[in-house]
Amino acid sequence: MNQGIYQLYMAYQNINQYNFRRWGLKPANEITDICLASDEKDYDQEVVFSPLLIGELDGNRMPFKFDFNSSGTTLCPTSACTFDYDTIVSENYWNPDNIDPNLCPIITDLCDVGLTGIDNGLVKEMSGETIQINTGLYIGQSDKFSRYKYDRRMKMHPITGFTTSENRLWNDNSYFYDLSYNNAGGDIGYVAKLEGGFFQGFYKIAGYDYQIFPQRPNLGWSAEFMLRYRWTGDTSVGLNARYPNNKGTFFYMGARAENKFYHYPDGSPIQDSGYTRVTSGLTCIDTCACSLLGSNPHDCLKVYQQSGGTSYNCSCGCPCSCSVSAEYPETDPLYDGVSNALSLRLSGDTGSPKLCVKTYRITGGCETTGTCITGVTYTTGTSVTEWCSTRGIFDDCSGTTYSNVEHWVQIDAVFQRNEWFEFCDLSMKGGLGLITKEIYTATTSNNSISLIEPPITHQEIYDPATTEIVTFNNNWTAEEKYRLGAMKFYVNGKLFMVAENFEEIIPRLLDTPKEKQIGVGYNISLGGGTQGLHDNLTFSGGCPLNLSGITYQQDPECLTTNDLNNTQYSGLTTHIKLEEYFGGSMIGDISAFRMYTEPLNASQIKHNFNLLKNKYNLLDPNCLNCRITIPNNDLYYIFIPDNNLYYISIPSNDLYYELVEPTQTPTQTNTMTPTNTQTPTNTPTPTETPTNTPTNTQTPSITPTNTTTPTITPTNTTTPTITPTNTTTPTLTPTNTPTNTQTPTNTTTPTFTPTNTTTPTITPTNTTTPTFTPTNTTTPTETPTNTPTNTQTPTNTQTPTSTVTPSVTPTNTVTPTNTSTTTNTPSVTPTNTVTPTNTITPTSSVTPTNTPTPTITPTRTQTPSASPPTVYTFNLGQCCEGCLVTVYTTSSSIIVGTVLYTNSGLTTLFIPNPDCQDGSGGLNWRNGTCLPLEDGSYAFDAITINGSGVVTAINQFINCQ
C-alpha cells in the first residue's frame, strides 16, 4: 500500500501571527524539515527577515567566504596575476575569542616550507624558501594576497608542479593544471574557469601557532558551492587523464599528501631488496634550524628518517663517556591518509551528473588469538567508500532539453554529528586525542634521562623540543559511534541525498616532525581533490656544500604502485594512496564558495537559495521551469551593411528536367467511361491497421510526461508510425503527373479518360523503399496513444478522387543522415480493399464513348519516365547548441544558391525559426563540428540562410562562447 507524505505549508514561520487558518496539507514525495515556533519570538529571524546570506558577516559562523567577482577575494580578474599574488583570500576570518587580532600579533617565519611546498606549487625551491604566519591581519594588499604571508584569513593558491619531462618517472598527460578567470556577465561577473587546475590551502599547521578553522566543530560543518559543471569537450585533462574515476571532484578536505620522507635515505625497501634507493647519500640533509643562529638545537633534524642514533649524557663524569643507542623504525605512510580524507564530486559526462561523496577510512577490531598468554590482537584494514545519488542533479527536468545546456547550481554539503561535543569531549570522544600525543624528541632518541639531568633543569629557560605522533589503536574503532552522523546534500535549496551513519572525517597532522609537514595536513581543495605526491621532488646526488641550483629528482617510493607499474620500477610497491583515490578535478566554473562551522538546516539553505536564484538563474525544484533561457550577453551578432549583401538571381526556367527518349507504345484499350458512378477511393477506412511494434522499444510521442523515452531507430528494421486522424493528408495523384512518354494513337482526339482498368500508380506497397532513416536519433511522431497498438483509425473525411490514390503520410521524423539506408517502412499503405463511396466523382473526359478509343492511358507496360531527384540530408544548428534542425535538398553539398526544404518530398521550404534569427533577418547555421579555441570559446564554419530557404553565404567563420 502506498502511503502519502504530507508537508505543512505556512505563510510565515510565526504561526501565532494568525487567528484563523493559514495552513493546509499538500501531498509531497519526500520529507522536508519543518519547525513550528512555540511563541512569537522562538523562530529563526535571520531566515525570515535577513537580506543577507546566513552568517555572511559572522566569521565565527562563516569563516570561509570566497567570491571570485570580488576584489576582496582575488586580484587576478582585474590586474596582472603573477605567481606571487595569484592567491584567493577569504573575506571573513575565524575569531572564536572575539579579540582584536592586531593586538600584539605574533609573526613567525617557517623556513622549511620548501621541503614539501615544492610538491603542490606553493613555492619553487626545496631550500631557501620562507613563509610567514601571522596571528593577526595584514593591512596592505600586497601582504594580504602574497602566497608567502598567511594571517587569520584562509588563503588558497592555484596548484601546479615543478617536475619536468626530464625528471618525471611517468611522463603522461596528467601534469596540466590550467585555470583562468572569465566574465560570466550579468550580476555573476568574474568566475574561475577550471580546465585541470584547482585551488588548495591549509587552515592549520601542526606544531605552530596557526589555526583559522576548528579542528573538529561542535556539531558539524557546512560547505556551499556555486558551480557550473562542464561535460562537453575534452574533460580528461590534468589528473583526470590518469585517474578518470575521480573526474568531477570539486572539494577535498584532509591531508593533501603522505609524508614524503618516511623511509631511510639509503639501502633498499623491505618489499624489494633488489632496488637501491635513489636517495642514497642524502643522510646529511638537515632542516633549516640547524643553520640558524640562536635556534633551539632540539629543532635541528635530519630530513630523511634515520635508521638509528647515539646520544651521550654526562652523568658519569666529564668528558661524556656514557652513550645510549637507539633504533628508529621506518614509518608507514598508510596511516597518514586513512581517516584523513574526504571528497565531493559530480559524476558523469552528462548535463545532469550524479552527486557523490568519498572517504578513505581505517577499519579494525580486536581478535582473540593464540592462548590466554598471547591475549588480544588488534587488526586493522582500510576502506575506500563512495556514496553516489541514484538521480542526476537536474533529473527533475528529464525529458526536456534543459540538461543539454550548462547551468549554474547551488550545492550544499552538510555533515551533522549525532551528538554535540565541546571542550575535552571533542578530543576524547571519538576524537584525535585517542590516537595523537605530544612527546619530547629526546624520548624518540631513547634518551629520556637527559630531560631531568642537572644542570639543564636548573636553567631559567628550559624548553626541550617536542613533537606529536599518531598511533592508531583499538580505541579509535571502539569509539566510532561518537563520529557517526548524517551527510546531507542539497541541490538548489532542496534536500537531494542523505548518507546515514556517515563516519566523520577529522583532518589531522602526519606522523612526522612538524618541520617536515608544513602545509600538508589540514588542507582544503576547491575545484579538485589532491595530487598527493604526483609532482614530488627531492634532492639528487650526495650531500652538496651548497643547495642552491641543485638538480631535483622524483623519488619512486613516493609514487603509487599503479604509477610505478608504468615505469622502470614496475614491481616496487608502496602505501601511497591519496593521489590514486582523490587525484581529479572538476571541469567547469566556480563563482563562490562558503564554509560554515555549523550544520545548516533546510530553512537556512533555502534562504540562501532564495537570495541567489535570480542572480544565477537557478532551477527552482519547487516551481520547475525547464525552458532554456539564453542571456543577452550569450548571443553572437554579426552586423552586415546594406551594401554588402549577397544576392542570387534564379531564373524562372531554372528548374530540374530530365529528357527521356519517347517510346512507341501503341495500346488499344477497351475502356468504359462511367459518368455518374461510384468511384472506388483509397481513403483510410475504419479498419484495424496492424503495426509492427519493436520489442522492448518505446515509441516517443508527444505526451504530457516528464520522462524521456529515447528510441534508437536501428537501420534495416521496420519503423512503424501511427497516422494521426482528422488531418489533411497530402496525396500524390498519378493521373495528373506528367510523363514524357509519347504514345501514338489511331485517332486525332486523345482524351483523358478514367477507366475501370487497373491503372498503375506510384504505390508504395510493401516494397523495399530506400529512405533516409535517422540513426541513433529519437523519432517523435504525433500519436494519439502512448503505445503503438492495433487500434482502429476512423476517418471522418470523404475524399472525392477520380482514381485510386495512394496516400503518402508525412511523419515528423528527423532524418539527419546522408546515407541511403534500405528499410521496410510500413507507412499507411493503401490496401486492396475497394471502399465504395457515395461521392459523385466528376470525370474529365470530353466525349464518353463505349468504343475502343486509343487514349493516352498509363498501362502496365513499364514506360521510361523522369527519375526522381536524389535527396540529401543535412543537420544544422545555431552556434554550438540549440535550434537544431534537419533540412533536405537536391544538392550533394551546401553551396550558395542551395534551396533547403523541411521534408524529403521537397514540398515545404525551410523557413528559419524567428527565435533563432539575428537582427538582420538572417541566421548563421552550423553544419559540422564545433571546435574549442584556446580562449575558451568555440568556432565553426557557418552558412547563412534567407527567409526563403536559400543559402546566401557559406564558410562564415563564427566564434561563440
N, C-alpha and C positions, 0 to 999 in steps of 0.2 A: 504494500500500500504506500503510495507516495504521500508524503506529508509536506505541506507548505510551510515555509518560514516567513515570518512577517516582521516588518520593521515599523517602528513607531515614528511618525513624522510630526514635527512641531514647527511652528513659525520661528521661535527663538528658543534658546536654552532655558530661559527662566519661565517655567510652567506656571508659576504663581502670578504671572503678569495678566492672566486671562481668567475671567469669571464665567466663561462659557466655553463650549468645546471648540478647540482649535487643533485637534489631532484626529487621526484616523489610522486604520490598518490598511497596509498595502502589501500584496504578495511580493516576495523577493526570492532570488535563487541563491542567496548566500547571506552569511551573518555579517552585520556591520556593528562596530562598537557603538554603544549609546549610554548616556548617563543622564539621569533626571536629577535636577537640583532639589535639595531639601528645603531651601529657603531662598529669599530673593538675592542673596549675595554668594551663595555657595555654588558658583559656576565659573567657568573659565572666561573671565572678562577679556583676556587677551585675544581669545579666539573670536569672541563676538564683536569687539569694538576696535581692535588694533588695526591700523592701516599698514603696519609693518609685518615682515616675516616673523615667525615665532623666534624670540630671543635674539633678534637681529642686532640689538645694541647691547647685549649682555654677553661679554666674553667668557664668563664663567659657565654659561649655558651653551653658547655657540663660539668656542674658541677659534674654530677654523672657518673663515669666511673668504672665499675667493670669487671674484667676478672679473672675467677676462676683458670686460669692456670698461673697467675702472682703472684709472691711473694709480689708485691706491694698491692695486694688486700687481700690476706689471707695467714696465716702461716700454716693452717691445713693440706694441702696435703703432706707437706714435713717435718713436725715436730710434736711433741706432741701437740695435740689440747685440751687444758684444758678449763675448764669453764671460767676462767678469760681472755683467749686470743682467743676464738673461733669466733671472730667477722670477718666481711668483711669490708674493708675500701675503699672508693673511691680514685682513683689515681689523680683526679682533684679536684679543690675546687673553690667555687664562691668568687670572689673578685671584686665587682662592682666599688669600689673606686680606684682600682689599686694601693693600697699602700702595703708596706711591712707588712705582717701580724704579724711578730715578732717584730715590732717596738712598744714597750710599750704594750704588750699584757695584758689583764685583765683575771685573773683566779678567778672563783667563785665556792665555794662549795655549793652543794644542798643536804641538809641532810634530806629532806622529801621525797626523791625519793622512799623509801621503801613502802610508803602508797599505791602507785599504781604500782610500778615496780615489785612487787611480783606476779602480776596477769599475766604477759606475760613472766616471767622468766628473766627479766633484772637483778634483784637482788634476794637474797634468803630470806631476812627478811623484815618485815614491819618497824622495827625500827633499829637504829644503822647502817644504810647503807648511804653512801655518794657518789655522783658522782661529777666530776669536769667538768666545761665548760670553754673553753679557746678561746679567740678572736683571738689567734694566731695559730701556728702549733707546735705540739710536735715533737721533734727531734728523740728520742730513739724509737727503735722498740717496747719495752715493753709498753711504753706510747701510742704509735700510735695504737696498737691493743688491749689495755686494754678496757674492757667493762665499766670501771669506769671513763674513761677520754675521753672527747669529744672536738675536735677542729673544724676547719673550713671544714674538710673533712667529708662527710657523712659516718656514721658508722651504721652498722646493726648487729644484733645478732640473732642466731637461737632461735626461740620462744620455750618455754616449760611452764610447770606449776608445782607448788609445792603442789597441792592438793594430797590427798592420798585416798585410798579406804575407809578409816575410816571416813573422813570428807566430802567426796563428797555426795551431795544430790541426784544426779542421776549418779550412777556408771556404765556407759556403756562402749563401746569400742572406745570412741571418744577422749581419752586422750593420744594418741601415736603421738609424733611429731618427727619421725625418719628422719634423713638425714645423708649423708656421702659424701665422696669425692672419685671419681673413675676416673681412667685414660682412656680416650676415645681413646687414641692413635693418631698417626699422628701429624699434626700441632695443633690439638684441645687441646690435653693434658688433664689436670685435669678438671673435671666438678663437679658441685654439684648434687648429686643424691638424689632426694626428694621422700620420702616414707611416707608422712604425715606431715613432718615438712616444715618450710619455714623461711625466714629472715624478720626482722622488725626493723625499726629505725625511728627517728624523725629528722626533719630538722629545727624546730623552737620550742622554749619553751616560752610560753606566759608569759610575765612579766619579763623576764630575757634577758640579752644581749647575745642571741644565735639565729642566723638565718643564714642558709647556702644555701637557695634557695628562690627565690622570692615568697612572699605570693600570688601574682597574677601577672603573666608575662604580658608584654605589649600587646602581641597579642595572645599568646597561648603557647603550650608546645608540646614536642615530647618525646616518650619513645620507645626504640629499644631493642628487646629481641632476644637472640639466644637460642632456645628451642628444646628439643626432647621429644615429648609427648608420654607417655606410656599408653596404654589402656588394655593391656593383664594382666593376673594375678589378684591379689586382689587389686583393686583400691579404695575400700571402707574402707580406713584406716584413722585414725585420725578424724578430723572434718567431713570428707566425710561420716563417718559411721552414724553420727547424722543428717547431712544435705546433702543428696545425690544430691539435686538440685544445690548445689554450687560446686560440684566436677569439677575440671579442672581450678579453679581460679588461675591465675598466677601473678596478680598485683592488688594492692589496694592502694588508696590514700584518706586520710581524718582522722577523729578521730578513733583511734583503739578501743575505748570503751566509754561508757557513764560515767557520774560522779557517782562513787560508793557510795558517801557519801551524796546523795541527800535528804535523809529522816531523820527525827528525830531519835535519837538512841532508844528512849523508846516509849511506847504507842502502838497504833495499826494504820494501814493504813486506810484511809477513805473507800476504796473499800472492806475491810474485817475486820470489827470490832472484829471478833472472833479470830483473830490471834494476839498474843502478840509477839512483836519483839524479836528476839534472841540477838539483840544488846543492850537490856535494861541494864543499868548500865554503859555504855561506855560514859556517858556525860562528864567525866573528862579527856578524851584523848585529848592532845594538840599537836600542831605542834612543831617541834624541836626548833623553835626560842624562845619558852617560857623558855627553859632551857639553852640557850646560853648566856654567859656573853657579854655584850656590844651590844646585838641585839636591834633593834628598837622594843619597846613594842607594836607598832601597828601591827607588824608582828606575834604576838602571837595569834593564832586562835585555836578554837575548831575543832577537826577533823570532828565530825558529826554536821550536821545542828542543830542549837539551835532554839527552838521554840520562844524565846524572851530573852530580857535582859534589864538591868537597868544601866544607866550611870549617873555620877554625874558631876556637874560643881560648881565652887567656886565663881561665880559672886555675890552670895547673902551673902557673908561673909565666915568666916573661923571658925570652920571647915565646910567642904562642907555639905550642907544640902539640896540642890536642886537636886532632882533626875528626870531623864527622862526615861520613859519605852518605849519599842518598841517591836512589834511582828515581827518575821521573818518567812514568809511562806515557806513551802517546795517548792523546785524547781522541775520541771518536766524533767526527763531525756530524754523525747521525743525530746526536742529541742537541745539536744547535738548531735544527729545523723543526723537529717534531713538536706538536702542540705550540707552535710558534709561527703559524702561517695561516692566512685566510684570504680568499679572493672572491670577487664577484665578476661575472661576465655575462655577455649576451651571446647566445649560441645559435648559429645557423646562418647560412648565406641566403637570407630572405628578408623581406621588408617587415616581417613580424617575427623577430627572433624570440627564442625562449630565454628565460632568466634563470641563472644558475649561481650557486654558492658552493665553494670547495674549501675543505680543511685538510690539514695533514696532522694527525694526532698520534700520540703514543697510547698503546693499549697494553694491558698486562694484568697479572694477578698472582696470587700465592698458590703454590702447589706443594703438597706434602710428598716428598720423595725420600727414598732410602729408608733408613731406620730412624728411631727416635733420636738418635745421636746427631744425625745429619740435619734433622729439623726441617724447617720450611725453606723452600727455594722460590725466589721471586723471578718470574719470567716476563719478558717484555716483547712487544711487537709494535708495528706501526700500521697505520691505516690512512689511506687517502680516500676521502668520501666527498662526492659531489651530488648535491640535490639540484634538480632542474624541474622547472614547471612543465606541466603537460600541455600548456597552451602558449601561443605566442602573445607578445605584449599588445598586438593590435588585432587579435583574432575576433574581437567584437565587431570588426568591420569585414569579417570574412565574407567572400562573395562579391566584394566591391573592388574597385581599383585603388582603394586607399593605401594599401601596403605597397603599391608599385612606385610610390614616391617617398623620398626621405622626409621624416617628420621629427620634430623635437618631442622629447618625452621627459617627464619628471619621474625619477626613480628614487624611492626612499627605502633604505635598508635599516631595519630596527632590530637590535638584539635586546631582549628583556629577560634578565635572570629571574628564576623563580623566587629568589629571596633577596631582600635588601640587606647590604652589609655596610659597615663603616669602621673606621679605625683599624684595630688589630684583626677584626674578623675578615677584612679584605685580604689580609696577608695569610692568615692561618686557616680559614675555612675554604679549602679548595684552591688557595692562592699560592703565590710564589714562595711564601715563607716555608712551605713544605719541602721545597727542593733546592733553595738557594741559601747560602750563608756566607758571611764575611769572615775571612781568616787572614792571618798575618803571612806574608810571604816567607818569613823565616820558618813557619810551620811546614810549608811545602818543601822546604830545603832540609827537613829533618834536623833543624837547629833551633827548636823552641826554647832551649835553655838560654840562648843568647838574649831573649826578651826580658829576663829577670836578673841578669848578672849586673853587679856593680862594675864600673861607676855609671853605666848608661842610665839606669833607672833613677839616679840621683840628680840628673841634669834637669834644669828647669823646663826646657823644651824637649819633649820626648814624643815623637810621632812616628813609630815604626810603620813601614809600608804594609798595606792591606790589599786584599783582592777578594772578589766574590767568585764563588764556584757554584756550579749547578750539578746536582746529583739526583737523578730520578730514583724514587723508592716506591714502596707499596702504598705509602700514604697518599701519593698523588692519585692513583687509581681508586683507592678506597674512598676518597672524598670527592669523587667525580660528581656526586649528587649536588654538591654546592656550586657546581659550574653549569648545571643544566638550566635551560630556559627555552624561549621561543625566538626563532629568527623569522621576522616578518618582512614581506616586501609589498610595497605599494606602487602602483603604476598610475600616474596621473591622478593621485589623490585617493585611489580606491584600492582596498586590500586585494592583493593579487595571489600571494602564495605564503604559506606558513610552514616552517620546518619545526616540528615539535621535538622536545628532548634534544635540543641542539646544545652541544658542549661548547662552552665559552672558550674562546682563544684569548689568552692573556700574554701579550708580547713581553719578551724578556731579553736579557743580555745573553751573550755567548759564553761558553765555558773556556775563557781565555782571559788574560790580564787586560785591563781597561785600555792600555796604550795600543793594543793590537786589534781593537774592535770599535774605534771611533766612527760613529755614524753608520754602524752596521745593524745593531739591534734597534728596536722601537721605530721601525720605518713605516711610512705610508707612501703608496704609489697611486697616482691619479692618471688614468688613461691607459694603464697597463699593469702587469704583475711585477716580476723582478727578473733581471737577467742573471742573478746569482753570481757565480764565478765564470760566467761565459766569456768575459773580457779580462780575466785575471792576468796580472803581470807580476813578475818578480825579478830580482837581480840575476845576472848571469855571471859565470866565471867564479873566481875566488874572492878574496877579501881585498878590494881596491883601497888605495890610500885616500882617494877622493871619489865620492859617489856621484858627483856631477858629471853628466854626459855618459853615464854607464849604459850599456845595452841591456834592454829588458827581454825576457823570455816568458813563455807560458809554462806553468807547472802542470804536467799531466795529472798529478794526483789531486788537482783542483777541478778537474772536469768530471762530468757524469760518465758512468760506464757506457751509456749509449753513445756519447760523444767519442769516447776512446775507441769504440769499435769501428769508427770511421777514420782512424788514424793509424800510424805505425805502431801505436801502443795497444793495439787490439789484444784483448786477453787480460789486461790490467783492470781491476775492479775497484770502485770507490763507494763511499757512502754519501757522495754529493748528490742531493736530490732536489733542492729548491728550484734550480734552473729548469729541470725537467718537468716538474709538477706545475710551476707557475710562470714559466717563461712565455709570454704572449702579450698582445696589446689589442686595443680596440682601434679600428679604422673608422674615423668619423670626426665629429666636432664636439667640443666641450665648451659650454658657456659659463657655468657656475658650479661650485662645489662648496657644501657646508657640512660641518660635522658638529654634533651635539654631545654633551657629557651626560645625557639622559635619554631614555627611550621615549620618543614622541608617541602620542596616541593618535587615533584615527581623526579626531576633530582638529587637532593641530596640523596634521599633514594636509587635511582637506582645506584648512585655512590658507596654507601656503599655496596650494593649487589654485584656489580662487583668486589669489593675487597675481598669479603667474600665467594663467591660462590664455588671457588675451595677448600678453606680450609675446608668447611663444606659439600662439595658435594651437594650443594643446587639444587633443581629442578628449572630450568630456564623456567619461564612461556612463554617467547618469543621464546624459542627453546627447545621444550619438548623432553625429553629423559626419558621415563618411565621405562627403563630397570633397574633392581635391581643390584646394584653393591655392592659386599661384599668386604670390605677392607681386606688386607692381614693379619692384626692383629686380624681379627674377625673369623679366622678359627681355628679349633681344630685338631691337628695332634696326632697320636699315632704311635710310632716307634716300629716295631716288628722285632726282629733279625731274620736272615735267618733260624737259627736252632730252632726257636720257632714257626714254622708254624704248622698248624693242617690239616692233610690230611685224606681223607676218600676214601677208595678203594671200588668201586662199581662194582661187577662182572657183566659181560655182560648178564648173565642169571637171573639177579635180577629184572625181570620185573613183572608186575602185571597180574596175571592169576586168573580165577575163573572157576573151573571144574563143569560142568553140566552133569548129567546123560543123556545118549543118549535116544532118544525117537524113537521107531519104527514107522515110518510114511510111509507105502508103498503108493505110489501115482502113478497112471498110467495116464499120461497126453499126450493127442494128441497134438503134437507140430508141427508147421510148421517152417521150418528153411529157412527163406529168405536169399538169398545171396546178390544180387545186388538190394536191396530195399531201399526205403527211410525210415529211422528210425525216428519216432517222438521223438523230444527232448523237454526238458522242459526249454529251454533257454528263458531269458526275451525277449519279443517281444514288438514292438512299440505299446503298448496298454495303455489305460488310467489306471493308478494304483491309485485307490482312497485311500486316507489315512485318518485316523481318527484324526482330528485336535482338541486338547483340547481347550475348550472355554477359551478365555482371557489368553491364555498362549503362550508366545513366545518361539519358539524352538531356543536355542542358536546355532549359526552356525559360521563357520569361515568366517566372513565378515569384510570388511575394515571399521569398525565403531569404535568409541571411547566410546561406551556406553556398559555397562554390562547388559545382558539380562538373569538374573538368572532364571532358571527353576527348581522348586522343584518338582521332579518326585514322585507323591504320589504312594503308594503301592496299589495293587488290581485295577489298572487302565490300560488303554491301552497306551502303549508307542510307538508312531509312529516314524518310521525312514525313511529317504529318501535314497535310494541306489544310490551312485554316479555311473555314467556310464563310459564306456570306461576303465574299470578296470578289472583286472583278478579276477574272483570270485571263490574262492576255493569251491569245491563241494564234497559231500560225495557220492561216488558211491557204492551203496549197493551190486552190483554184485561182487565186489572184497572184500567184507567184509567176513572174515572167520567166520564161525559159528561152534559150537561144536556139531552140530546135525548130527547124522549118519542116513542116510535114506537107508534102504535096497532096492535094485533094482533087477529086473529079468534079468539083463544082466551083464556081467563082464566088459563091456566097458562103464563106465559112461562118458558122455560128458557134457561139459559146453555149453549149447545151449541157446542162447537168443530166446525167444518165443514171439508170439504175444498175449500171455495171460497176463492178469494183474498180474504184479509181485509186491508183497508187498515190499515196501522200507521204509526207515526211512524218513517219510514225515511229517514235522510239519504243518499239515493242520488244521488250526482253532481249534486246541485243546488246552486245558489248559496246558501250558508248564511251569513247575517250573523253574524259572530263578532267578538269583541273581540280584535284581534290586536295584540300589543305592537310598537311601532316603535322601531328603534334599541336593541333590548334583546336580550341573549343569552338564548336559549330552551333551557335544558338539558332533555333528555329522557333517561330511563333506557333506554339502548340496549345490547344485549349486544355490539354490534360498534362499531368506531371509525368506520366509514363506512357510511351507509345504502346497502345494496346489495340486489339482488333475491335474498333468501335465503328458504329455507323455514322457516316458523314452525310447528313441531309443537305441538299442544295435547294434553296428557295427561289432560284432564278431560272426562268425559261430563256434559253439562248436560241434565237432564230438564226439558223445557219442553212446553207444550201448544200453542204457536203458533210461527210463525216470528218469532224475537225478534232485532231489530236490536241490536247491541252498541254502546253509546256508550263509547268508550275514553277514559278521562281521561288527560291528559298533565300533566306538571309545568310547564306553560307559564305564565310570569309575564305577566299581561296588564294593564299599568299605564295603559291609555288609556281615556278615556270615549267615544271616537268609534267608532261602529258602522261597521266597515270591511268591505266585501263582499270576501270572499276565497273561493277554492276550497280547502277544507281536506280533502284526502283522508285522513281517518282510516281506521280499519279499517272498511270499508263492507261490509255483507252482500252477498254475491254471489247470483246467481240459481241457483246450483248447489244442488240439494236433496241433502243428505247423509243418507242413512238411518242411523239409529242402532238399536241393539238394546235400547234402553231402553223398557220398558213404561211408557207415559205414562198416568197416571190421568186420567180425564175428570171434568168437573164437571157432567155432565148428570144430570137427575133420572130421566127415562124415555127410554131410547133408542127411537127410532121411525124408520121408513122412510117416513113420510107427510110430505107438506108441512106444516111446522109454522111458523106465524108466530113468529119469535123476535126478541128484541132483539139484532140482529146488526149489527156495523159493515159497511156496504156501501160500494161505490164511490161512492155518492152523497155529494157534499160536504155535510156536516152542520155547521152553525154550532156551534162549541164554545168553551170558555173559552180566550181567548188567553193565552199565557204572559206573565208579567210582564216588564217591561223591567229588565235587569240593568245596574247601574252599577259602574264600577271605580274604586278609589282606591288611590293609593300612600301608604303610611305609613312612617315611620322614627322612630327614637328619637333625640332631640336633633338634632344636625346631621350625624350619620353613624351607621351601624351599625343592626342589627335591621331591615333593610329588608324590607317585606312588601307584597304586593298583596292587597286584600280586595274582596269583591263584596257588593252589597246591592241591594235594590229601591228604595231611596231615592235620589232625584236629588241630594241633598246630605246631608252628615252632620249630624244633629241628635240631640238627646237622645232615646234610645229606638231609634235605628237599630240593627238587627241585622246583624252582619257575618259573612260566610262566606269560606271559603278557596277555593271553587271557583265557577265560573259557574253550575253547576247548583243552587247554594244548598242543598246537602245536608250540608255539613260546616261547623259553626260555627267561627268564628275564635277559637281559644284562645291568648292571648298566651304567647309563649315565657317560661318561668320565669326564664331567664337575663336577660331584659330587664325583669323586673318590679322594682318598688321594694319597700320594706319593708312597705307596706300591702297588698300583693297586687294592686294596680292598676298602671297604667302610663300615662304621658303620651306620646302619639304625635304626631309632627309630620305635618301634612297641608298642605304648601305650602312656601314659600321660607324658608330660614334666613337671617336678616338680621344683618349685623355691627353691633355697637354701638360707641360711641366709646371705651369702656374696654377694647376688645379681645375682649369676649365676644360671644355670639350669642344671638338671641332668635327665638322662633317661636310661632305660635298652635297650641295642642295640644288634643287630645281625650283623654279618659280612658275606658278600656275595662275592663269587669269580666271575671271568669273565664268568663262565658258568652257572650262575644262581643257584649255590648250596650253601646252608648255611654252613659255615665252623666254626662258633663260635656263641654262644648265651650268654645272661646275661653279656654283656660287660657294665660295669658302665662308662658312658660317662658324662663329665661335659662340658658345653658350656656357653658362655656369652649371 
